[in-house]
Amino acid sequence: MMSDIDLPFAKLPTPVRRHVYLFQGHQFLDRFAMGVIVAVTALALQGRGLGVGEIGALFAVYAAVAMIAELPFGGLADGVGRKPVFLIATVASLMASTVFITSAAFWPLAASFALVGLGRALRSGTLDAWYVEELHARAPGVEIQPLLARAQTANFAGLGFGAIVGGFLPGLVAGNDPSDPLVGRTVYDVSYAAGILLTLGVIVYTVLLVREPARPMYGAVVLREIRAVPSTIIDGARLAISHRALLLLLAILTLMLFATNPVEVLWPTVVQTMLDPERPAAIVGLLTAGYFLAIAVGASLAGRVGRLFGRRHAVTLATVLAALIVCQIALALQASLIGFIAIFLIFSVVLGLSESPAASILHAHAPDNRRSTILSVQSLLKQLGAMVGLLVLGAIGETEGVDIAWIFGTLGLASAVALAMLLARQMRR
């Protein structure tokens, strides 16, 4: 039996490497399907005649449903299984895209965004929990941080390449008459159609290749697990609050999203002022793909960086957060397009470095029977931090400028660094 070993990937047992490759392939395909759609969502909504306020309201519907449903479905995955809940999530995604393609009015589109939020809540804490638990079973005691980094690399690479395909696909099939689209209501809906086909591929991949220990799925058992969801949520939340390391980590991630999510959302408004008015969409689309791929590069490097810090994940996280402060301030001070793009991509790489150290700390302290719930608590708090960041820093950006808002946001990162140092001290004990 292996114990406390940091083995090179090539020396891991063959079943472990196969499990990692299986999950990497799944993450890439699943996120590729998502990236194809993400690249054109705003353009498809504008093509339907929706204004900025209506588009913002649709994203608010998504966020509200995702936050409300996050914890109940994390608890459900702990009870009835990760694979069944994930498959339900993919069905919700298919329904969302189908409703979107066939709709032009606000309220049907709101239903589509609500289904997207439901799918997001269902996915959270499902197959990633399965991945970690299988790693623990197949290679007990082996350091999983590099293996988490591999999965996250595939995740963001899928988003990046999907965004490229989704951005260019409408131009390839638009034809001579944009008013008569091949699919749906706008030329951009063809990317949604591609997303539907890819999601069907994800379902087939999951059904055929993802193996999970069988759990009883009789109606009475499922109803019992559904009734147990409130107590599962309470137990998971109580664990997160009572466990000092988990509480510190969740606070760190909330503060990090408060600071960095406004950068992710608002950077196109800054770039557009630096671009030739005739080509902003193409550049913004490519830079969106670059953002995801740069995060993938950061995630791929996280294993090596973690080794430099002796797998002291809290110390690694504190260092990465400090680097994010420098990058975010530098980004706010850029006045040229080339400088902005260069710093933005560096910022994205550093953001990718933060993923697996945080995940390693969480999985080290989350018990298997509450792992999905804890992951859902984490997702909920990250969304809350992102939403508050957008409200607070967005208001500052409206009056003082986006650059000032980003600099102000680094106060959240500085607080996260301080908490990460406390977490490192706690973990040494």
SVG drawing of the C-alpha trace seen along z (x, -y; Angstrom):
<svg xmlns="http://www.w3.org/2000/svg" viewBox="-42 -59 53 61">
<polyline fill="none" stroke="black" stroke-width="0.4" points="0.0,0.0 1.3,-3.4 1.4,-6.1 2.3,-9.8 4.0,-9.4 4.5,-12.1 5.0,-9.9 5.6,-11.0 2.5,-10.3 4.3,-7.7 5.1,-5.6 1.5,-5.5 -0.3,-2.2 -1.9,-1.7 -5.5,-1.7 -4.9,-5.1 -3.5,-6.6 -6.5,-5.2 -8.9,-6.8 -7.1,-10.1 -7.2,-9.9 -10.9,-8.9 -11.8,-11.9 -9.6,-14.3 -11.4,-13.2 -14.8,-13.7 -13.8,-17.2 -12.5,-18.3 -15.6,-17.1 -18.1,-18.5 -16.4,-21.9 -15.9,-22.0 -19.7,-21.7 -20.1,-24.6 -17.4,-26.8 -19.1,-26.5 -22.2,-28.1 -20.5,-30.6 -18.7,-32.2 -21.9,-33.4 -24.5,-33.8 -24.4,-37.6 -24.3,-38.0 -27.3,-35.6 -29.3,-37.6 -28.4,-40.9 -29.5,-39.3 -32.9,-38.7 -33.2,-42.4 -32.6,-42.3 -31.0,-45.3 -28.2,-45.3 -30.7,-45.5 -32.6,-42.5 -29.4,-40.5 -28.3,-41.4 -31.7,-40.2 -31.3,-36.9 -27.9,-36.3 -29.4,-37.3 -32.1,-34.5 -29.3,-32.0 -27.3,-33.1 -30.4,-33.1 -31.5,-29.6 -27.9,-28.2 -27.5,-29.6 -30.9,-28.4 -30.5,-24.9 -26.7,-24.5 -26.9,-22.9 -29.9,-20.6 -28.5,-18.9 -25.0,-18.6 -26.7,-16.7 -28.7,-14.6 -25.5,-13.5 -24.1,-12.3 -27.2,-10.2 -28.2,-8.7 -24.9,-8.9 -22.7,-11.3 -23.3,-9.8 -27.2,-9.9 -27.3,-13.5 -24.7,-14.5 -26.8,-12.9 -29.9,-14.8 -27.7,-17.9 -26.9,-17.2 -30.6,-16.7 -31.3,-20.2 -28.5,-21.6 -30.1,-20.0 -33.5,-21.4 -32.0,-24.9 -30.3,-25.0 -33.4,-23.7 -35.6,-26.3 -33.0,-29.0 -32.9,-28.1 -36.7,-28.1 -37.3,-31.3 -37.1,-35.0 -39.1,-36.6 -37.7,-37.4 -39.7,-35.0 -39.0,-31.8 -35.4,-32.9 -35.6,-33.4 -36.8,-29.8 -33.8,-28.7 -31.4,-30.6 -33.2,-29.1 -32.5,-25.6 -28.8,-26.6 -28.7,-27.6 -30.3,-24.3 -27.9,-22.3 -25.0,-24.3 -26.3,-23.4 -26.8,-19.8 -23.2,-19.4 -21.5,-20.9 -19.9,-18.3 -20.8,-15.3 -18.2,-13.7 -15.3,-15.7 -16.2,-14.1 -16.4,-10.7 -12.9,-11.3 -11.3,-12.1 -12.9,-9.2 -11.8,-6.7 -8.2,-8.1 -8.3,-7.5 -9.5,-4.0 -7.1,-3.1 -4.0,-4.9 -4.4,-5.5 -1.9,-7.9 -0.7,-9.2 -0.5,-13.0 -3.6,-14.0 -2.8,-17.7 -1.0,-17.0 -3.9,-14.7 -6.4,-17.5 -4.2,-19.8 -4.4,-17.5 -8.2,-17.4 -8.4,-21.2 -6.1,-21.6 -8.5,-19.5 -11.4,-21.5 -10.1,-24.9 -8.6,-23.7 -12.0,-22.4 -13.6,-25.8 -10.9,-27.6 -11.0,-25.4 -14.8,-25.4 -14.9,-29.2 -12.7,-29.3 -15.0,-26.9 -18.2,-28.5 -16.9,-32.0 -15.9,-31.0 -18.8,-28.5 -21.5,-31.2 -19.2,-32.8 -18.6,-29.5 -22.3,-28.7 -23.9,-32.1 -24.3,-32.2 -25.3,-35.2 -28.4,-36.1 -27.9,-36.5 -31.7,-37.2 -32.3,-33.5 -30.2,-31.5 -29.5,-27.8 -30.7,-27.0 -32.8,-29.0 -33.4,-32.7 -30.0,-34.1 -26.8,-33.0 -25.2,-32.4 -27.7,-29.7 -25.8,-27.2 -23.2,-27.2 -26.1,-26.2 -27.0,-23.4 -23.4,-22.2 -23.5,-22.4 -26.5,-20.1 -24.7,-17.5 -21.6,-17.7 -23.8,-17.4 -25.3,-14.2 -21.8,-13.0 -21.1,-13.7 -24.1,-11.7 -22.9,-8.7 -19.4,-9.0 -20.7,-9.2 -23.1,-6.2 -20.6,-4.0 -17.3,-4.9 -18.0,-6.3 -18.3,-3.5 -19.7,-4.2 -20.5,-1.6 -24.1,-0.8 -26.5,-2.4 -30.1,-1.3 -32.3,-3.4 -35.8,-2.1 -38.5,-4.8 -38.6,-4.5 -34.8,-4.8 -34.7,-7.9 -37.6,-9.5 -35.8,-8.7 -32.6,-10.4 -34.6,-13.4 -36.2,-13.7 -32.7,-13.5 -31.3,-16.4 -32.1,-19.1 -30.2,-17.2 -27.4,-16.4 -27.1,-20.1 -27.2,-21.1 -24.5,-18.4 -22.3,-19.6 -22.7,-23.2 -22.0,-22.5 -18.8,-20.6 -17.7,-23.5 -18.2,-26.0 -16.8,-23.8 -13.7,-22.7 -11.3,-25.6 -9.3,-24.7 -12.4,-24.3 -13.8,-27.5 -10.6,-29.5 -10.4,-28.0 -14.0,-28.8 -13.5,-32.4 -10.4,-32.7 -12.2,-31.5 -15.1,-33.8 -12.7,-36.8 -10.8,-35.7 -13.9,-35.6 -15.0,-39.0 -11.8,-40.4 -11.2,-38.5 -14.7,-37.9 -15.2,-41.6 -12.0,-41.3 -13.4,-38.3 -16.7,-40.0 -15.6,-43.6 -12.4,-43.2 -14.2,-43.2 -15.5,-46.8 -11.9,-47.9 -10.5,-46.1 -13.3,-47.5 -12.1,-51.1 -8.6,-50.1 -9.8,-48.4 -10.6,-49.3 -14.5,-49.6 -14.7,-47.3 -13.2,-44.3 -13.9,-44.2 -16.0,-41.0 -13.3,-38.9 -10.5,-40.1 -12.7,-39.8 -13.7,-36.2 -10.1,-35.2 -9.0,-36.8 -11.9,-34.9 -10.4,-31.7 -6.9,-32.9 -8.2,-33.5 -9.5,-29.9 -6.4,-28.4 -4.1,-30.5 -5.9,-29.2 -5.4,-25.7 -1.7,-26.4 -1.6,-27.6 -3.5,-24.5 -1.0,-22.3 1.9,-24.0 0.3,-23.8 1.7,-20.4 5.3,-21.6 4.7,-24.7 3.3,-22.7 6.4,-20.5 8.5,-23.7 6.6,-24.5 6.9,-21.0 3.2,-20.3 2.4,-22.9 -0.8,-23.8 -1.8,-26.7 1.6,-28.3 1.3,-27.8 -2.1,-29.4 -1.0,-32.4 1.9,-33.0 -0.4,-32.7 -2.9,-35.1 -0.1,-37.6 0.9,-37.3 -2.7,-37.9 -2.6,-41.2 0.4,-42.3 -1.2,-41.2 -4.5,-42.8 -2.9,-46.2 -0.7,-45.9 -3.7,-45.1 -5.6,-48.1 -2.7,-50.4 -2.4,-49.3 -3.2,-51.9 -2.1,-50.0 -3.8,-46.9 -0.6,-44.9 0.3,-45.6 -3.2,-44.8 -3.4,-41.5 0.1,-40.4 -0.8,-41.2 -4.3,-39.7 -2.9,-36.4 -0.3,-36.3 -3.1,-37.1 -5.1,-34.1 -2.1,-31.8 -1.7,-32.8 -5.5,-32.3 -5.1,-28.7 -2.3,-28.1 -4.8,-28.7 -7.2,-25.9 -5.5,-22.7 -3.9,-23.8 -7.3,-25.0 -9.0,-21.8 -6.3,-19.7 -7.0,-21.3 -10.7,-20.9 -10.5,-17.2 -8.0,-16.5 -10.6,-17.6 -14.0,-16.6 -15.3,-13.1 -16.6,-11.0 -20.2,-11.0 -20.3,-14.8 -17.8,-15.5 -20.5,-16.6 -22.2,-18.8 -18.9,-20.5 -18.2,-21.1 -21.6,-22.7 -21.0,-24.9 -17.8,-26.0 -19.5,-26.7 -22.3,-28.6 -19.9,-30.8 -17.8,-31.5 -20.9,-32.5 -21.9,-34.8 -18.4,-36.3 -18.6,-36.9 -22.0,-38.4 -21.1,-40.8 -17.9,-41.7 -19.8,-42.6 -22.3,-44.7 -19.7,-46.6 -16.9,-46.9 -19.3,-47.4 -20.7,-50.4 -17.2,-51.7 -16.4,-51.1 -19.5,-53.0 -18.5,-56.1 -14.7,-56.0 -13.7,-53.7 -13.0,-50.0 -9.3,-50.4 -10.0,-52.0 -12.6,-49.2 -10.0,-46.5 -7.4,-48.1 -10.0,-48.4 -10.7,-44.7 -7.2,-43.8 -8.1,-44.6 -10.2,-41.4 -7.1,-39.5 -5.0,-41.0 -7.5,-39.7 -7.4,-36.3 -3.6,-36.2 -3.8,-36.9 -6.3,-34.1 -4.1,-31.8 -1.2,-32.4 -3.4,-31.6 -4.5,-28.5 -0.9,-27.5 -0.2,-27.9 -3.3,-25.9 -2.3,-23.0 1.2,-22.9 -0.4,-22.1"/>
</svg>
